[in-house]
C-alpha cells in the first residue's frame, strides 16, 4: 500500500470539538470482609469471521460492455461542454467516451503556479516555497497515484509573489455584473499575470497556469478562469498561446463557520485538482455532492473528515483504470452468481479496482470498496465497506445542475448524473453521507440485480452479484 505522507499534515484536520466530562466521584462506605467466591468465567469473544475461500475469477463480460455509451447525439458527444449542437447545448459526456478536454490526462503535463497580489491587496507572510510547494508536491503525487503512473503532472513554481501594479477593485468579477463584464475583467487580469511571469520558466508545451490570490482580495466573487478553448491568447514571455488558467474566488480566503480560512488554505491542492478535473472532461459534483468522499464532491473537510480520492467511474473514463482491473457483469451474462474480491481504492493498484453492471441505453451500476486509510485516512474508523451508485448516462438535460446535493436518489427537482444506492430495507437518514456504506451481510437490489457484501477484510471486500429471476 502506498500512503501519501504529505496528506497527514495537509488534510489531517479535526474540526469537531469534544466536550470533556468530569468523572463522577463515588465514595463507598466501609464494608465487612468480603466472602471469596469463585470468579465467573469471562465469555470468550466471538472469533473474527474468516474470509471465504475464493479465487479471483475473470470478468464475467467483456470490459467494453461496461464502457456505456453516453446518451447524447454523436455530434454532442464529440463537442466541448456548452457548445451548441443543432440548437441544443452539449452537456458533456456522463458515459463514454471521455468528453473533449483542454488538459492532458496522460503523458507529461506542464503547469505553472504563482501567488498574485495587487496594489490594494498586498502579499501575505506566506511564501511560495513554504506554503505552495508542499501542496504542489501533493498534487503531483495524487496524479501519479490515481492515474497509476499514466499522468506525469509537473508544476513550475514562481519563487516570489507577483504584485500587479493595479488595484484589483478596478477589475471586479462580481455576480451582480453581466457575464460579459465579469469575463472581460477576468481576462484582463489573467493576461496581466501571463505577461508578468518570469522569462526563465519553460513555456514549451505549457498546459496551464494556477494562481493563488492575496488573502486581501475582496472583489473576486467568482472564479477567474479559462478552459483554454475560448480564443483568448495569453502573452507569455515565451510567446502568446492559449492555455488553461484558473483560480479560486474570495470565498477561499474567508472564515465561514468551521471552515476557517486556514483550513481552506491547507486544501488549495484539492481545490486546484477539482478545477483541473473539470478541464480533463469530467463533471464533478457527484455522486454525493458536498460529501467528503472524493475531491470531486468536497475539496475541504466536513467535520474533520476528508478524502482525496477520485471516484471509480471517473477514473475508468479517464483511462486510468486498466481494463483488466474492472469486473464487468452484463445482466445477460449473469447466468450464475459472480463472486469476486474487490480491492479498496485507497490501496494502490490491485487486481480488481472497480466492479460495474452495465445497462445498455440506461447507465451503469458502479461498485467500489473503500477504507479509512491512505487518501481517506481522516475518516472515522467505521467508514468502511462498499459504495454503490448508479450513473445515468441518458440524463436528458442541456446543463447538469452542479449544485444538487447528496441524499436519497434522484428526483425531478434534483436530477443527478450519479447517485448512491442504499442497502435493502434502509430506514436511516440518507442526508448522512456515511449511511451510504454497504457493510457485511447487507444487500443492495437494483433493476433486477442483487449485490451482497459477503465479507470485509482489511483492504478488500468479498462481493457476490446475482441476477434475480
C-alpha positions in Angstrom: 0.0 0.0 0.0 1.3 3.4 -0.9 0.3 6.1 1.6 0.6 9.8 0.8 2.8 11.1 3.6 2.1 14.7 3.0 -1.7 14.1 3.4 -1.3 13.7 7.1 -0.2 17.3 7.6 -2.4 18.9 4.9 -5.7 17.0 5.4 -5.5 15.7 8.9 -7.6 18.4 10.4 -10.0 17.6 13.2 -12.6 20.4 13.3 -15.3 19.0 15.6 -14.7 19.8 19.3 -15.1 17.2 22.0 -16.7 18.1 25.3 -14.8 17.0 28.4 -17.0 15.3 31.1 -15.6 15.1 34.6 -16.0 11.6 36.0 -18.4 11.3 38.9 -16.7 10.7 42.3 -18.2 7.7 44.1 -17.4 7.3 47.8 -18.0 3.8 49.2 -18.9 3.1 52.8 -16.7 0.8 54.8 -17.7 -2.8 54.2 -17.2 -6.0 56.2 -14.7 -8.5 54.8 -15.9 -9.9 51.5 -16.8 -13.6 51.0 -14.5 -15.0 48.4 -16.4 -16.6 45.6 -15.3 -18.5 42.5 -14.8 -16.0 39.6 -17.4 -16.1 36.9 -15.8 -17.2 33.6 -15.5 -14.4 31.1 -17.2 -15.3 27.9 -14.8 -15.6 25.0 -15.1 -13.0 22.3 -16.5 -14.1 19.0 -13.7 -15.1 16.6 -13.2 -12.9 13.6 -15.1 -14.3 10.6 -12.9 -16.0 8.2 -12.7 -14.8 4.6 -14.3 -17.1 2.0 -12.0 -19.4 0.2 -12.5 -17.7 -3.1 -10.1 -17.4 -6.0 -10.3 -14.3 -8.1 -12.4 -15.0 -11.2 -12.1 -13.5 -14.7 -14.5 -10.7 -15.6 -18.0 -12.1 -16.5 -18.3 -9.8 -19.5 -16.0 -8.1 -22.0 -15.0 -4.8 -20.4 -16.1 -2.8 -23.5 -19.7 -3.5 -22.4 -19.1 -1.6 -19.2 -18.0 1.5 -21.2 -21.6 2.5 -21.5 -22.1 5.0 -24.4 -23.3 8.4 -23.5 -26.9 9.2 -24.5 -26.2 12.4 -26.3 -26.1 12.6 -30.1 -22.8 11.6 -31.8 -22.1 15.2 -32.6 -22.8 16.3 -29.0 -20.5 13.6 -27.6 -17.6 15.0 -29.6 -18.2 18.6 -28.6 -16.9 20.6 -25.6 -19.4 21.0 -22.9 -21.5 24.1 -23.5 -21.2 24.1 -27.3 -24.5 24.4 -29.2 -25.2 21.3 -31.4 -28.3 21.5 -33.6 -29.7 24.1 -31.4 -29.2 22.1 -28.2 -26.5 22.7 -25.6 -24.0 19.9 -25.2 -23.9 18.9 -21.6 -20.6 17.0 -21.7 -20.5 13.2 -21.6 -21.6 11.3 -18.5 -21.0 8.0 -20.2 -18.2 7.1 -22.6 -16.2 8.4 -24.4 -14.5 11.0 -22.2 -15.6 14.5 -23.2 -13.1 16.6 -25.2 -10.8 18.3 -22.8 -8.2 21.1 -22.7 -5.8 19.5 -20.1 -3.9 16.3 -20.8 -5.0 13.1 -19.0 -1.9 11.0 -19.9 1.8 11.7 -20.5 3.5 14.8 -19.3 1.6 17.8 -18.1 3.4 21.2 -17.7 1.8 23.6 -15.3 2.8 26.9 -13.7 1.8 28.0 -10.2 2.0 31.6 -9.0 1.0 33.7 -6.0 -0.5 37.0 -7.1 -1.0 40.3 -5.2 -2.2 43.8 -6.1 -1.5 47.4 -5.0 -4.7 47.2 -2.9 -4.3 43.6 -1.9 -0.6 43.1 -0.8 1.2 39.8 -0.3 0.7 37.8 2.9 3.5 36.4 5.1 3.2 33.0 3.3 5.9 32.2 0.8 5.6 30.3 -2.4 8.2 27.7 -1.3 7.0 27.4 2.3 3.2 27.4 1.5 2.6 26.3 -2.0 5.4 23.9 -2.8 4.2 21.2 -0.4 0.8 21.4 -1.9 2.1 21.1 -5.5 4.2 18.1 -4.4 1.0 16.5 -3.1 -0.9 17.3 -6.4 1.9 15.6 -8.4 1.8 12.6 -6.0 -2.0 12.5 -6.4 -1.8 12.4 -10.1 0.8 9.6 -10.1 -1.3 7.5 -7.6 -4.8 7.8 -9.2 -3.6 7.6 -12.8 -1.4 4.6 -11.8 1.5 6.4 -13.4 -0.2 7.3 -16.6 -0.2 11.1 -15.9 3.1 12.8 -15.0 1.9 16.1 -13.5 4.7 18.7 -13.1 4.5 22.2 -11.6 6.9 25.1 -12.1 6.6 27.4 -9.1 7.3 31.1 -9.3 9.6 31.7 -6.4 8.3 35.1 -5.3 5.0 36.8 -5.1 3.9 38.6 -8.2 2.4 42.0 -7.4 0.5 43.5 -10.3 0.7 47.3 -10.3 -3.1 47.8 -10.4 -6.0 47.8 -7.9 -8.0 44.6 -8.2 -11.1 46.5 -7.2 -10.9 48.2 -10.7 -11.4 44.7 -12.3 -14.3 43.3 -10.3 -15.5 39.7 -11.0 -18.8 40.0 -9.1 -22.1 38.3 -9.5 -24.1 41.5 -9.9 -22.3 42.3 -13.2 -23.2 41.0 -16.6 -21.3 37.9 -17.8 -19.5 40.0 -20.5 -18.2 42.5 -17.9 -17.2 39.8 -15.4 -15.4 37.7 -18.0 -13.8 40.8 -19.6 -12.3 41.9 -16.3 -11.2 38.4 -15.6 -9.5 38.1 -19.0 -7.6 41.3 -18.4 -6.2 40.2 -15.0 -5.3 36.8 -16.5 -3.4 38.4 -19.4 -1.6 40.7 -17.0 -0.4 37.7 -15.0 0.8 35.9 -18.1 2.7 39.0 -19.3 4.5 39.4 -15.9 5.6 35.8 -15.4 9.4 35.3 -15.3 11.4 34.8 -18.5 13.3 31.8 -17.3 10.3 29.4 -17.0 9.8 26.7 -19.5 6.9 27.7 -21.7 7.3 24.8 -24.2 4.3 22.6 -24.2 2.7 24.7 -21.4 -0.7 23.3 -20.5 -1.9 25.8 -17.8 -1.4 28.3 -15.0 -2.9 28.2 -11.5 -3.0 31.4 -9.4 -3.3 31.9 -5.6 -4.6 35.3 -4.6 -3.5 37.6 -1.8 -6.0 37.0 1.1 -6.9 40.7 0.8 -8.9 40.3 -2.4 -12.5 41.4 -1.9 -13.7 42.0 -5.5 -13.4 38.5 -7.0 -16.7 36.9 -6.0 -16.4 34.5 -9.0 -13.5 32.3 -10.1 -11.2 33.8 -12.7 -10.7 31.1 -15.3 -10.3 30.0 -18.9 -10.6 26.5 -20.2 -8.1 27.3 -22.9 -10.6 26.9 -25.7 -12.2 30.4 -25.7 -9.9 32.0 -28.2 -8.1 34.2 -25.6 -4.3 34.0 -26.2 -2.1 34.9 -23.2 1.0 37.0 -23.8 3.6 34.8 -22.1 7.3 35.8 -22.2 7.9 32.8 -24.5 5.2 33.8 -26.9 1.4 34.1 -26.9 -0.6 30.9 -26.6 -4.0 29.8 -25.4 -3.9 27.6 -22.3 -5.9 26.7 -19.3 -5.9 29.2 -16.4 -7.8 29.0 -13.2 -8.0 30.4 -9.7 -10.5 30.4 -6.8 -12.6 33.3 -5.6 -12.6 35.3 -2.4 -14.6 32.6 -0.5 -11.4 30.7 -0.2 -9.9 33.4 2.0 -12.7 33.9 4.4 -13.8 32.2 7.6 -17.2 30.5 7.1 -18.2 28.7 10.3 -15.9 25.7 11.0 -14.4 26.2 7.6 -11.8 28.7 8.5 -9.5 30.5 6.0 -6.6 28.4 7.4 -8.4 25.1 6.7 -9.3 26.2 3.2 -5.7 27.3 2.6 -4.4 23.9 3.6 -6.7 22.4 0.9 -5.6 24.6 -2.0 -4.2 21.4 -3.5 -7.6 19.5 -3.6 -9.5 22.6 -4.9 -7.0 23.0 -7.7 -7.3 19.3 -8.6 -11.0 19.7 -8.7 -10.7 22.6 -11.1 -8.3 20.7 -13.3 -10.5 17.6 -13.4 -13.3 19.7 -14.9 -10.9 20.6 -17.8 -10.0 16.9 -18.2 -13.5 16.2 -19.4 -15.3 15.3 -16.1 -18.4 16.7 -14.5 -17.5 16.6 -10.8 -20.2 17.2 -8.1 -21.3 13.6 -7.9 -22.2 11.2 -6.7 -22.9 12.7 -3.3 -22.1 16.4 -3.9 -20.8 18.0 -0.7 -19.9 14.7 0.9 -16.2 14.0 1.9 -15.9 11.1 -0.5 -13.7 12.4 -3.2 -12.1 15.7 -4.5 -14.9 16.0 -7.0 -17.6 16.2 -4.2 -15.8 18.1 -1.4 -12.5 19.9 -1.5 -12.4 20.6 2.2 -13.1 18.6 5.3 -16.6 18.0 6.6 -16.5 18.0 10.4 -12.9 16.8 10.3 -13.4 14.1 7.7 -12.0 14.3 4.2 -11.0 12.1 1.2 -8.5 12.9 -1.5 -10.0 10.1 -3.6 -11.2 10.0 -7.2 -14.4 8.3 -7.8 -14.2 5.0 -9.7 -16.4 5.8 -12.7 -14.3 8.9 -13.5 -11.0 7.1 -13.1 -12.3 4.5 -15.5 -13.4 7.1 -18.0 -10.1 8.9 -17.8 -8.4 5.6 -18.9 -6.5 5.4 -15.5 -8.1 2.1 -14.6 -6.7 -0.8 -16.6 -9.4 -2.8 -18.4 -8.3 -6.0 -16.5 -8.9 -4.2 -13.2 -12.7 -3.8 -13.9 -15.0 -6.7 -13.1 -17.7 -6.2 -15.7 -21.0 -8.1 -15.4 -23.7 -7.5 -18.1 -27.0 -8.8 -16.7 -27.5 -11.2 -19.6 -24.2 -12.8 -18.7 -25.0 -13.3 -15.1 -26.3 -16.8 -15.5 -25.0 -17.7 -12.1 -23.8 -15.6 -9.1 -20.5 -13.8 -9.7 -18.2 -13.9 -6.6 -15.1 -11.7 -6.7 -12.7 -9.8 -4.4 -12.8 -6.1 -4.8 -9.7 -4.2 -3.6 -10.1 -0.9 -1.6 -9.5 2.2 -3.7 -7.2 3.6 -1.0 -4.7 0.9 -1.8 -2.5 1.4 -4.9 -3.1 -0.8 -7.9 -4.7 -4.2 -7.3 -6.4 -7.0 -9.1 -9.9 -5.5 -9.2 -10.3 -1.8 -8.5 -13.9 -1.5 -9.7 -17.0 -3.5 -10.5 -19.7 -2.5 -12.9 -23.0 -3.8 -14.1 -23.9 -2.0 -17.4 -27.4 -1.4 -18.5 -27.4 -0.6 -22.2 -29.1 2.7 -23.1 -29.7 3.4 -19.4 -26.5 3.7 -17.4 -24.2 1.8 -15.1 -24.3 0.4 -11.6 -20.9 1.0 -10.1 -19.4 -0.8 -7.0 -16.4 0.5 -5.1 -14.6 -0.8 -2.0 -13.4 1.9 0.4 -11.4 2.1 3.6 -10.4 4.9 6.1 -6.7 4.7 5.2 -4.3 6.5 2.8 -6.1 9.2 0.9 -9.2 8.7 3.2 -7.2 8.4 6.5 -9.1 11.2 8.2 -12.4 9.2 8.0 -13.7 7.8 11.3 -12.8 4.0 11.7 -16.3 2.9 10.8 -16.3 4.4 7.3 -15.7 1.1 5.5 -17.3 -1.2 3.1 -18.9 -0.9 -0.3 -20.2 2.3 -2.0 -22.7 1.5 -4.8 -24.1 4.2 -7.1 -25.9 4.5 -10.4 -24.6 6.6 -13.3 -27.3 7.9 -15.5 -25.8 8.1 -19.0 -29.1 9.1 -20.5 -29.8 12.2 -18.4 -31.8 14.4 -20.7 -30.7 17.9 -19.7 -28.7 20.6 -21.5 -27.0 21.6 -18.3 -26.1 19.3 -15.4 -27.1 21.1 -12.2 -23.8 21.1 -10.5 -25.3 22.1 -7.1 -27.6 19.1 -6.5 -26.7 17.7 -3.1 -26.2 14.2 -1.8 -29.1 12.2 -0.4 -31.6 9.5 -1.4 -31.5 9.1 -5.1 -32.5 11.4 -7.9 -35.8 13.3 -8.5 -37.3 15.6 -11.0 -36.4 18.6 -8.7 -32.8 17.4 -8.3 -31.7 15.4 -11.3 -28.3 13.8 -10.7 -25.8 12.4 -13.1 -24.9 9.8 -10.4 -26.5 8.9 -7.1 -25.9 6.5 -4.3 -28.0 3.4 -3.6 -28.7 2.2 0.0 -29.0 -1.2 1.5 -32.2 -3.1 1.2 -34.6 -2.2 4.0 -32.7 1.1 4.7 -34.5 3.2 7.3 -31.8 5.7 8.3 -31.2 9.3 7.4 -29.8 9.5 3.9 -28.6 13.0 4.5 -25.8 11.4 6.5 -23.1 10.5 4.0 -21.8 7.6 6.0 -25.2 5.8 5.7 -24.3 5.0 2.1 -21.8 2.4 3.1 -22.8 -1.2 2.5 -21.5 -3.5 5.2 -21.0 -7.3 5.6 -24.4 -9.0 5.5 -26.0 -6.2 3.6 -27.6 -6.5 0.1 -28.5 -3.8 -2.5 -31.1 -4.6 -5.1 -31.4 -2.5 -8.2 -33.0 -3.2 -11.6 -33.1 -6.9 -11.1 -29.6 -7.3 -9.8 -28.6 -8.0 -6.2 -25.2 -7.0 -4.7 -24.2 -8.7 -1.5 -21.2 -7.9 0.7 -20.3 -11.3 2.0 -17.1 -10.5 3.9 -14.8 -7.5 4.6 -11.1 -8.0 5.0 -8.6 -5.2 5.9 -8.2 -3.9 2.4 -10.7 -5.8 0.3 -14.3 -6.8 0.1 -15.7 -10.2 -0.9 -18.7 -9.4 -3.1 -21.4 -11.6 -4.8 -23.6 -10.2 -7.6 -26.7 -12.1 -8.7 -29.3 -11.5 -11.3 -32.8 -12.0 -9.9 -35.3 -14.3 -11.6 
